[in-house]
Amino acid sequence: MKRTISLWLGVLALALMPALAQEKPAAPPASVPMGKVHGHITNPTGAPQTGGSVSFLQTTRAASGPGLSPEQADRGTFTVDGNGDYRGEVPAGTYTVIYRSEGMAKDKQADRFDNVTITAGQDTLQDIDMSRQEYVDKLPEEEKKQLEELRQKNAAALKANEVIKNLNADLHTVTQDVKDADAARAAAVQQLGASASKADIEAKETEIKTAKYTEIETLMTKDTAAKPDASILWAQLGLAQTGLKKYDAAEVSYKKAIEVDAASKKPNPAIQGMANAGLGEVYARTGKVAEANAAYDAAAKANPTGAPSYLKNEAVIFFQANNADAQVAAADEAIKVAPNDALLYYLKGQGLVSKATIDPKTQRIVLPEGCAEAYQKYLELAPTGQFAGEVQGILQQAGQKVSSSYKAGKPSKK
């Protein structure tokens, strides 16, 4: 755009604006009162015109004959910066102000203003607005047509930029809402106090989560309509719908996120991973184990760096869904990529222990194959972890020797 505008300015300088005879810039005597000047340059499209210079010319001798120009001295030439602004200082007086675009010859001018008065001790504003109708009317018809096309494109770009600005603001809100939803349990305890009943705390937690996910759903429903080709918006909409247990709607949103991202010029592995993992959660919570496994595997493949998190979440969600077999299988898959994550061994052991039996002779728990090993590994990795006491007790009831440094009474932590 800048080259096109500069071309127009050069053409106009030749066609519309006669050259002025100029003397070399002369420094004013020290006793001459000075005034400051500043202004902004706007090109015909209405955008800032960067580069070039603004000169303040003062007549030193009137025109000596018909058709001749007066002689003028340059009392100050100032460079236009990257924002389209200039500033400087010249002797008090009356001037012709000329703007030249970058690279324009001294005998050419893009625009001019006559009879500009600079007052001593004051800062005078003198803009150069080439989008004014008087200027545009002097353009050749073809250039007027080009200008109108550029203005329309600029208007569309500004509108698109405003949409993007609003979307980013909404995504910022969504990020905080997700954090708040994740911390809803702690917030509920803080609001109700530690003495509140479990039922009351759970009800408050649900209330907080519902409010946060509802806000996300509202924002993302609006934003996906405004910009349906943004995959992150669909993924966040699916997340909110999952949080609200609108699983059918969430499935549609996550699939749309995957479709849109795959069709983009540069697919985003993180979004592909998030959306596939979201689909996995939807399927896990609705009892579709095979579909859940496939979706989580797709998430891990799309974004390998997120694989440990995706597969761990799969085991956790099957645990929350009370699907012990799927929980154990998911934990085994997650252990392959995160062998030192203690929680995975607890989840595996917890899923297996549901199949434990009681020895009628000894009345001891008989743990299924792999259960004791999983619990022992948990204690090895997290001897004072959150579930260490529970695991220690189960192993003791099963008559297992506990090979860990766990001691009752120590602070609980993962």
C-alpha positions, 0 to 999 in steps of 0.5 A: 500500500505504501508504494502505491500511495507514494506513486500517487503522491509523486504523480500529483506533485507533477500534475498539480503542484508547481515547483517553487524556487528555493534558496538553501536553508538559512539559520535565523539570527539568534535574536529572531523569536522562534515558534514550535510546530508539530503535526500528523501526516495522513495519506489518501486512504486515511492511514498515517503516512510514514516517512518523508519530510515537512518543510516550512518555506518563507517568501524572500522575493515576490514573483518577478513576472507573469507565470513565475513563482516567488523565491522562497527560503527553507526555514526548517525541514523535519522528518516524518516518523514511523507514526506519521508525526513530525515536530520542530522549531522555526522563526515566527512568521507566515509560511508555505508548508510542503510535504514530500513523500520519501524519495521525492525530488526537491522540485516536487511536492505531494501536498501544501498549505499556504499562509500558515502562521507560526507565533513566537513562543507557541506550539502550532499544530499543522497537520497534512491531511491528504484524505480531505475531499479537496485533495481527493477531488484532484486525483485522476479518475483511475486513482480515485477508483483505486483509492476507494478500493483501498479504503474498503479493504482498510475498513474490512481490515479494521473490522477484522482487527476489532473482531480479533481484539474482542476474541482475544479478550474473551479468550483471556476471560475463558482462561481465568474461568477455567482456572476458577473452575479447577479451583472451585473446591478450594473456593467452596471451602474458603467461602463456607468454612472448614466446618461446612458439611461435605454436601454443602461444600460439594453443592457450592463447588458445583455452583461455582463450576456451573457459573464459570462453564456457563460464562465460557459457553456463552462467550464461545457460542458468540465467538464461534459465530463471529469467527467460525474458522478459529479452532481454539474457539470451538475447542473451548466451547467443547470444554465448557459444554463438557463441564456442563455435562452437555456431552452431545453438544461437546462432541459436535464442538470438539469435532468441529475444532479438529476439522477446522484446525486440520483445514488451516494453513498451519494446524496447531498440535496443541489444539488437535491434542486438546480437542481429541482429548476432549472427545476422549473425555466425552466418550469416557463419561458416556461409557464409550470405552473404545471410542475414548481410547481411540480419541486419547490415542489420537491426542497423544499422536497429534501432540506428543509433548502432551501425551503424559497429561492426556493419558493420565487424564484418561485414567483419572476420568475412567476412575471418576466414571467407576469403570475399573477395567478401563481405568487399569488399561488407561493407567498401563498406557499412561505408565508407558510414557510417564513411568515415574508418575506415582498417581498412575500406579495408584490408579492401576492398583485402585482399579485392580483392588476392586476385584480383590477377594477374601480368603475364607481361611485367613480372612485376608484380602487376596489381591488380583495379579499386578495389584500389589506390585502397583501399590508397592511402586506407588509407595516407592515413588510417593512414600508420603503421598496423598494415598500412602496411608490407604495403600499401606493399609490395603497391603497390610490387610493382604499380608503383604510386606510393605517395602517403602519408607512410609510412616503414619503421621507425616504430612500428606502430599503427592 
